[in-house]
Amino acid sequence: MFKVFFLSELKYRFKQPMVYIFLLLVSLLIFGGVADDSIQIGGSIGNVYRNSPYSITQFTTVMTIFGLLMATAFFNGAALKDYSNGFNEILFSSPISKRGFYFGRF
C-alpha cells in the first residue's frame, strides 16, 4: 500500500509548480549564501571563518527551517486534497495502516 500511495503522490507532485519554485528558491539561497559575501546565512563574512563549525551549524539550521516549512506545505496539500475530493470517507473505511498511509503520502 505504501508503494501505491508513494508513486501516485510523486506523479501528482511533479506536475505542480510548487516543487520547482521551492527547488529554485533553495538553490538560489544556497548559491547566494556560499558564493556571495553580501548574503549572510552563516555566522561570519569572509573566507577565514566560512568553514567554521559554528557557521556551518547556523547555515544548516536556517536551511532546515526552510525545509520544514516546505515539507509542511507539501503535506498540507496532500491532506487537504483528500478532504476536498471527498476521498476521506473511503480511506477511513478501508483497512489501511496509519503508517503506510502517512509515509506513502508524505
N, C-alpha and C positions, 0 to 999 in steps of 0.2 A: 504494500500500500504506500510505503514511503516513496518508492521509485516513481509511482504513477503521479503522486502529488508534486514531487520534485521536478519531474520533467515537464509537466503541464505549467508549473509556475515559471520555469526557465523560458519556455516558449512565449508565455504571456509577457514576462518582464522585458525580454529583449525587443519586443515590439513597442514598448513605451519609451518616450523621450526622456523620462526622469533618470533612467540608467545612464544615458550618455551625457546628460547635463551634470550629474554627480561625478562621473568619471572625469569630465573636463575640469570641473571645479577643483577636485582633489589634485589632479595633475598640475594645474596652474599653481595651486597653493604649495605643493611640494617643490616644484621647479623654482618658484619665486623665493621660497624660504631657503633653498640651498644655493641658488645662483646669484641672488642679489642681496646686497647689504642693507638696502633701504626697507626691505620686507623682513621683519624680525619675528620669527616664531620661537626660536630658542632663547637662551639666556644672554648671549653676548653677540656683539657685532665685530667682525674682523676675523681673519684667518687663524689667529693664535688660539682662540678659545672655542672655535666652532665645533670641534670634535670632543669637547669635554663631556664627561658623563652627565653632568647637570644639564647642559644644553641639549644633549640627546634625549634625556628623560623628559624635559619640557616639550621638545618637538614631538615626541611620541605621545605624550599626554594630550596635547592640543589636537593632533590628528586622530587620536582615539575618540575624543569627544565629538569631532565632526563625523567620524564613522558611526558612532552610536546614534547620532541624530538621523543619519541617512538610513541606518538599519530600522529605526523606528518608523520612518516614512514608508519603507518597503513593507514592513509587517502590518502597519496600519492599513495600507491599501489592500493587502490580501485578506485581512479580516473583514473590512467593510464591503469587499466585493461579494462575499458570501451572503451577508445580510441584505444588501441591495438587490441581489438577484433572487432572493427567497430560497437559497440553497441550504440555509442553516437548518431547516427542519429535516431535510434529507440526511444531513451529516449527523445530527443528533439522534436519529432513529436507526442508523446503521452501526454495526459493530467495529468501529474504528477506535484504536487506542489514541489517547491524547498525545502521547509521544510521537507516534507515527504521523498524526495529522499536523501538529505544530512544527515539527522539524521538517516535514515534507513541504509545508507551505513557506517556511522561513528560509 
